[in-house]
Amino acid sequence: MGEEVEAPEPALVARVRAGESSAFDELVRLHVGRVFAIVLRVLGQREDAEDVTQEVFLAVLEKLGSYDPRRPFAPWLYRIATNRALNARKARQLRRMEEIPESAPAMGDTPDVATAKVEERERLARAMLELPEKQRLIVKLFELEGFSSVEIGSMLGMADGTVRWHLLKARERLRRALTPMEERHP
């Protein structure tokens, strides 16, 4: 059996606190992909996500003194990323993403299949918008980014059970919204 590998972050944080810039570069390298993915899911705009991702790492550098090396680094970092992204979404008038026109079917699909897919995506997008903001974010982090309920709870400052409850309620609402009318009323 393999030996359990200790997370490198506490040692890197100690080196950053000692003034070693290459250690901070390593922290960024280890986590920039996941931070960017979180921020992008919240903001929905690549350019805005790139800006906020940079802001996240600047904030991490400023707040590194408050990090407790006895605790896992990633949830602490992802919580900062989530909060920065949520604040950016509230503070900025974000550009609306252009929706794929119905006249642009996916390659290889017949027009009726392409239309059905577009309609399904539009229904899902509308249903997601109907969810409360917190539930929408939890669904994106869980279903699209693959974070566990424990990790999401850490990011959002809530208990694991509360995250699972929000996920359950969001899925119920989405299922109701996406069930065709004829199935709901036979």
TORKOL-4160 file (C-alpha; in steps of 0.2 Angstrom, whole numbers, padded with zeros to 4 digits, m for minus):
186
<pt num="1" X="0000" Y="0000" Z="0000"/>
<pt num="2" X="0006" Y="0018" Z="m0004"/>
<pt num="3" X="0011" Y="0030" Z="0010"/>
<pt num="4" X="m0001" Y="0044" Z="0013"/>
<pt num="5" X="0006" Y="0060" Z="0005"/>
<pt num="6" X="0005" Y="0075" Z="0016"/>
<pt num="7" X="m0002" Y="0091" Z="0007"/>
<pt num="8" X="0011" Y="0103" Z="0002"/>
<pt num="9" X="0002" Y="0119" Z="0006"/>
<pt num="10" X="0007" Y="0121" Z="0025"/>
<pt num="11" X="0025" Y="0120" Z="0020"/>
<pt num="12" X="0022" Y="0132" Z="0005"/>
<pt num="13" X="0013" Y="0144" Z="0016"/>
<pt num="14" X="0027" Y="0144" Z="0028"/>
<pt num="15" X="0039" Y="0148" Z="0014"/>
<pt num="16" X="0028" Y="0162" Z="0007"/>
<pt num="17" X="0027" Y="0170" Z="0025"/>
<pt num="18" X="0046" Y="0169" Z="0025"/>
<pt num="19" X="0046" Y="0180" Z="0009"/>
<pt num="20" X="0050" Y="0166" Z="m0004"/>
<pt num="21" X="0040" Y="0171" Z="m0019"/>
<pt num="22" X="0043" Y="0155" Z="m0028"/>
<pt num="23" X="0033" Y="0146" Z="m0015"/>
<pt num="24" X="0018" Y="0157" Z="m0019"/>
<pt num="25" X="0020" Y="0154" Z="m0037"/>
<pt num="26" X="0019" Y="0135" Z="m0033"/>
<pt num="27" X="0003" Y="0138" Z="m0023"/>
<pt num="28" X="m0005" Y="0147" Z="m0037"/>
<pt num="29" X="0001" Y="0133" Z="m0049"/>
<pt num="30" X="m0007" Y="0120" Z="m0038"/>
<pt num="31" X="m0024" Y="0129" Z="m0037"/>
<pt num="32" X="m0027" Y="0141" Z="m0051"/>
<pt num="33" X="m0036" Y="0129" Z="m0062"/>
<pt num="34" X="m0049" Y="0124" Z="m0049"/>
<pt num="35" X="m0051" Y="0142" Z="m0043"/>
<pt num="36" X="m0054" Y="0148" Z="m0061"/>
<pt num="37" X="m0067" Y="0135" Z="m0063"/>
<pt num="38" X="m0076" Y="0140" Z="m0047"/>
<pt num="39" X="m0076" Y="0158" Z="m0052"/>
<pt num="40" X="m0081" Y="0155" Z="m0070"/>
<pt num="41" X="m0096" Y="0145" Z="m0064"/>
<pt num="42" X="m0102" Y="0159" Z="m0053"/>
<pt num="43" X="m0099" Y="0173" Z="m0066"/>
<pt num="44" X="m0102" Y="0164" Z="m0082"/>
<pt num="45" X="m0090" Y="0176" Z="m0092"/>
<pt num="46" X="m0072" Y="0170" Z="m0096"/>
<pt num="47" X="m0064" Y="0188" Z="m0095"/>
<pt num="48" X="m0073" Y="0192" Z="m0079"/>
<pt num="49" X="m0067" Y="0175" Z="m0072"/>
<pt num="50" X="m0049" Y="0178" Z="m0077"/>
<pt num="51" X="m0049" Y="0195" Z="m0068"/>
<pt num="52" X="m0057" Y="0189" Z="m0052"/>
<pt num="53" X="m0046" Y="0174" Z="m0052"/>
<pt num="54" X="m0031" Y="0186" Z="m0051"/>
<pt num="55" X="m0040" Y="0196" Z="m0038"/>
<pt num="56" X="m0042" Y="0180" Z="m0028"/>
<pt num="57" X="m0024" Y="0176" Z="m0027"/>
<pt num="58" X="m0020" Y="0194" Z="m0023"/>
<pt num="59" X="m0032" Y="0192" Z="m0008"/>
<pt num="60" X="m0024" Y="0176" Z="m0003"/>
<pt num="61" X="m0007" Y="0184" Z="m0002"/>
<pt num="62" X="m0014" Y="0198" Z="0008"/>
<pt num="63" X="m0024" Y="0186" Z="0020"/>
<pt num="64" X="m0011" Y="0172" Z="0021"/>
<pt num="65" X="m0007" Y="0178" Z="0039"/>
<pt num="66" X="m0025" Y="0172" Z="0044"/>
<pt num="67" X="m0023" Y="0155" Z="0037"/>
<pt num="68" X="m0022" Y="0141" Z="0050"/>
<pt num="69" X="m0009" Y="0128" Z="0043"/>
<pt num="70" X="m0017" Y="0115" Z="0054"/>
<pt num="71" X="m0033" Y="0116" Z="0043"/>
<pt num="72" X="m0034" Y="0111" Z="0025"/>
<pt num="73" X="m0028" Y="0125" Z="0013"/>
<pt num="74" X="m0040" Y="0121" Z="m0002"/>
<pt num="75" X="m0057" Y="0124" Z="0007"/>
<pt num="76" X="m0050" Y="0141" Z="0014"/>
<pt num="77" X="m0044" Y="0146" Z="m0004"/>
<pt num="78" X="m0060" Y="0140" Z="m0012"/>
<pt num="79" X="m0071" Y="0150" Z="0000"/>
<pt num="80" X="m0061" Y="0166" Z="m0004"/>
<pt num="81" X="m0063" Y="0162" Z="m0022"/>
<pt num="82" X="m0082" Y="0159" Z="m0020"/>
<pt num="83" X="m0084" Y="0175" Z="m0010"/>
<pt num="84" X="m0074" Y="0186" Z="m0022"/>
<pt num="85" X="m0084" Y="0179" Z="m0037"/>
<pt num="86" X="m0101" Y="0182" Z="m0028"/>
<pt num="87" X="m0096" Y="0199" Z="m0024"/>
<pt num="88" X="m0090" Y="0203" Z="m0042"/>
<pt num="89" X="m0106" Y="0196" Z="m0049"/>
<pt num="90" X="m0116" Y="0208" Z="m0037"/>
<pt num="91" X="m0105" Y="0223" Z="m0040"/>
<pt num="92" X="m0103" Y="0222" Z="m0059"/>
<pt num="93" X="m0115" Y="0224" Z="m0073"/>
<pt num="94" X="m0109" Y="0208" Z="m0082"/>
<pt num="95" X="m0112" Y="0206" Z="m0100"/>
<pt num="96" X="m0125" Y="0194" Z="m0105"/>
<pt num="97" X="m0118" Y="0179" Z="m0114"/>
<pt num="98" X="m0125" Y="0177" Z="m0132"/>
<pt num="99" X="m0136" Y="0162" Z="m0133"/>
<pt num="100" X="m0134" Y="0149" Z="m0147"/>
<pt num="101" X="m0147" Y="0153" Z="m0160"/>
<pt num="102" X="m0160" Y="0140" Z="m0164"/>
<pt num="103" X="m0154" Y="0141" Z="m0182"/>
<pt num="104" X="m0137" Y="0135" Z="m0178"/>
<pt num="105" X="m0139" Y="0116" Z="m0175"/>
<pt num="106" X="m0126" Y="0105" Z="m0168"/>
<pt num="107" X="m0115" Y="0097" Z="m0181"/>
<pt num="108" X="m0122" Y="0080" Z="m0187"/>
<pt num="109" X="m0139" Y="0082" Z="m0179"/>
<pt num="110" X="m0154" Y="0082" Z="m0189"/>
<pt num="111" X="m0164" Y="0098" Z="m0188"/>
<pt num="112" X="m0177" Y="0091" Z="m0177"/>
<pt num="113" X="m0165" Y="0084" Z="m0165"/>
<pt num="114" X="m0155" Y="0100" Z="m0164"/>
<pt num="115" X="m0170" Y="0110" Z="m0161"/>
<pt num="116" X="m0175" Y="0098" Z="m0147"/>
<pt num="117" X="m0158" Y="0100" Z="m0139"/>
<pt num="118" X="m0158" Y="0119" Z="m0140"/>
<pt num="119" X="m0176" Y="0119" Z="m0132"/>
<pt num="120" X="m0170" Y="0107" Z="m0118"/>
<pt num="121" X="m0155" Y="0118" Z="m0115"/>
<pt num="122" X="m0166" Y="0134" Z="m0114"/>
<pt num="123" X="m0178" Y="0125" Z="m0103"/>
<pt num="124" X="m0164" Y="0120" Z="m0091"/>
<pt num="125" X="m0156" Y="0137" Z="m0091"/>
<pt num="126" X="m0173" Y="0145" Z="m0087"/>
<pt num="127" X="m0176" Y="0132" Z="m0073"/>
<pt num="128" X="m0159" Y="0136" Z="m0066"/>
<pt num="129" X="m0163" Y="0154" Z="m0066"/>
<pt num="130" X="m0179" Y="0151" Z="m0056"/>
<pt num="131" X="m0168" Y="0143" Z="m0042"/>
<pt num="132" X="m0163" Y="0154" Z="m0027"/>
<pt num="133" X="m0145" Y="0160" Z="m0030"/>
<pt num="134" X="m0138" Y="0149" Z="m0017"/>
<pt num="135" X="m0146" Y="0133" Z="m0024"/>
<pt num="136" X="m0140" Y="0138" Z="m0041"/>
<pt num="137" X="m0122" Y="0140" Z="m0035"/>
<pt num="138" X="m0123" Y="0123" Z="m0026"/>
<pt num="139" X="m0129" Y="0114" Z="m0041"/>
<pt num="140" X="m0116" Y="0121" Z="m0052"/>
<pt num="141" X="m0102" Y="0117" Z="m0040"/>
<pt num="142" X="m0108" Y="0100" Z="m0036"/>
<pt num="143" X="m0114" Y="0094" Z="m0053"/>
<pt num="144" X="m0103" Y="0104" Z="m0065"/>
<pt num="145" X="m0087" Y="0106" Z="m0055"/>
<pt num="146" X="m0088" Y="0089" Z="m0045"/>
<pt num="147" X="m0085" Y="0097" Z="m0028"/>
<pt num="148" X="m0092" Y="0087" Z="m0013"/>
<pt num="149" X="m0105" Y="0093" Z="m0002"/>
<pt num="150" X="m0092" Y="0095" Z="0012"/>
<pt num="151" X="m0081" Y="0105" Z="0001"/>
<pt num="152" X="m0095" Y="0116" Z="m0005"/>
<pt num="153" X="m0101" Y="0118" Z="0013"/>
<pt num="154" X="m0083" Y="0124" Z="0018"/>
<pt num="155" X="m0083" Y="0136" Z="0003"/>
<pt num="156" X="m0100" Y="0144" Z="0007"/>
<pt num="157" X="m0099" Y="0143" Z="0026"/>
<pt num="158" X="m0113" Y="0131" Z="0029"/>
<pt num="159" X="m0115" Y="0113" Z="0036"/>
<pt num="160" X="m0113" Y="0098" Z="0025"/>
<pt num="161" X="m0131" Y="0093" Z="0028"/>
<pt num="162" X="m0137" Y="0110" Z="0024"/>
<pt num="163" X="m0128" Y="0109" Z="0007"/>
<pt num="164" X="m0136" Y="0092" Z="0004"/>
<pt num="165" X="m0153" Y="0099" Z="0008"/>
<pt num="166" X="m0151" Y="0113" Z="m0004"/>
<pt num="167" X="m0145" Y="0101" Z="m0017"/>
<pt num="168" X="m0160" Y="0090" Z="m0014"/>
<pt num="169" X="m0173" Y="0105" Z="m0015"/>
<pt num="170" X="m0164" Y="0112" Z="m0031"/>
<pt num="171" X="m0165" Y="0095" Z="m0040"/>
<pt num="172" X="m0184" Y="0093" Z="m0035"/>
<pt num="173" X="m0187" Y="0110" Z="m0042"/>
<pt num="174" X="m0177" Y="0107" Z="m0058"/>
<pt num="175" X="m0186" Y="0090" Z="m0060"/>
<pt num="176" X="m0203" Y="0098" Z="m0059"/>
<pt num="177" X="m0198" Y="0112" Z="m0071"/>
<pt num="178" X="m0191" Y="0100" Z="m0084"/>
<pt num="179" X="m0205" Y="0087" Z="m0083"/>
<pt num="180" X="m0215" Y="0089" Z="m0099"/>
<pt num="181" X="m0233" Y="0095" Z="m0095"/>
<pt num="182" X="m0241" Y="0080" Z="m0103"/>
<pt num="183" X="m0232" Y="0069" Z="m0090"/>
<pt num="184" X="m0237" Y="0080" Z="m0075"/>
<pt num="185" X="m0256" Y="0080" Z="m0081"/>
<pt num="186" X="m0260" Y="0063" Z="m0089"/>
